Amino acid sequence: MIKDWKSFLLPYAVAVEEMKVKLRELRKQYLQYEEESPIEFVTGRVKPVDSIKEKMQRRHIDEQHIEEEMQDIAGLRIIVQFVEDIYEVVELIRHREDMTIVEERDYVKYNKASGYRSYHIVVEYTVELVNGPHKILAEIQVRTMSMNFWATIEHSLNYKYQGQVPPDVAKRLESSAEVAFQLDQEMSEIRSELRQNNSQESKNN
């Protein structure tokens, strides 16, 4: 039985802080070379103990297997502007040598029934502690700003209704998720057209 949660969660806290710095550095590098960064901003957190215990009970996760079966104790979120940026960020993570991808779930192309969209990547990451290296699992969510806005509201409503959102509200949430995704697609098309126009102007000049 885990008695000292602070010690148990220490590697996860270290991992979140290190990974936030590394992922934010990618954005700085793009801007340094005067290129468009696919990363807008990065956030991270360690799952609260109460949430861990609730998920263990709900998913019937044995305490002895919590490190292998609970993949989101360490969680990071990468927010991007455009849908295509999501896949560019995924490729950046795939090519990193300090993070090993163990699972990917594409909820952008294959959204959940609720309307939820995001790209989830579970990585194995090693932190160097005073007593030696420690491998942990972390979940990285990559989504657009509109996807994040929708997911934040949906999460709040689920919490308010304790997971039992009224059917009419759930239907409206599903519809609003589709509207948000259409907005994302429209913004991508606008950017693509602007790039084409700029490219054509450059050729003409």
Buried (B, 14 or more C-beta within 10 A) or exposed (E): EBEEEEEBBBBBBBBBBBBBEBBBEBBEEEEEEEEEBBBBEBBBBBBEEEEBBEBBEEEEBEEEEBBEBBBBBBBBBBBBBBBBBBBBBBEBBEEBEEBEBEEBBBBBEEBEEBBBBBBBBBBBBBBEEEEEEBEBBBBBBBBBBBBBBBBEEBEEBBEEEEEEBEEEEBEEBBEBBEEBBEEBEEBBEEBEEEEEEEEEEEEEE
